[in-house]
Amino acid sequence: MVGSRHELAGPPAAPVDLDGTGHYVHWGVVQISVANLVVIALMVLVFVLALLLPFPHGRKRG
């Protein structure tokens, strides 16, 4: 299918500008990018929610 819509479409635009320089947080000798810090925070949040939320219960046999 030469000239189809899917071949002419470019890659989707990124939600943020990826051409700029990164932003970093400094804690003494520790330096981490804000993007990585957000990913780590989300992972910790999901882990804590997995510990606190109860498992769904199935139907009891009777």
N, C-alpha and C positions, 0 to 999 in steps of 0.2 A: 504494500500500500504506500506508494511513493506520494508524498505531499499530504498525508493524513494529518489531522489535527494534533495527534500525539507526537509526531515527529517534529513539528514546528514549535511546539511549546518548550520553553526553556525551563530550567529548574525553578522550583518554588522559591519565593523570596524569604529570607531569614527574618524572624520576628524582631531581631536586634541587629544593629550594625556590627558586622564581624570584621570590618577593616580597621577599626580603631585599636588603640593600645588597651591592654587589660588593666583592670583595677585590682590592687593588692591590699591586703591587710597585714600589718606587721605587729607581732607580739614578741619583742626581744629578738631571739634568733629564728623565730618561726615566721615564715612568709608564705601566705596562701592567697590564691586568687579568689575574688568574690564569687565567681561562678562555681568554683570547686567547693567553697564554703557553703553555698546554697544547696548544692547537691548532697553534701554530707549532712546538713541539717535536715533535709527531706528524708534521707535514709534513716536517720536516728528517729525522726517523728514516726515513720512507718513502722519501725521496730518497736517503739513504745506502744503504739496503737495495737500492734499484733499481740503484745503481752497483756494489755488491759482489756481489750474487747473479748467478750465471750465467744466461744465456738457456737455455731448454730446447732440446735438440737433436732434430731430427727424424730419421727413419730415413734411413740412408745408402743411396743408390742404387748398385746394383752388379751 
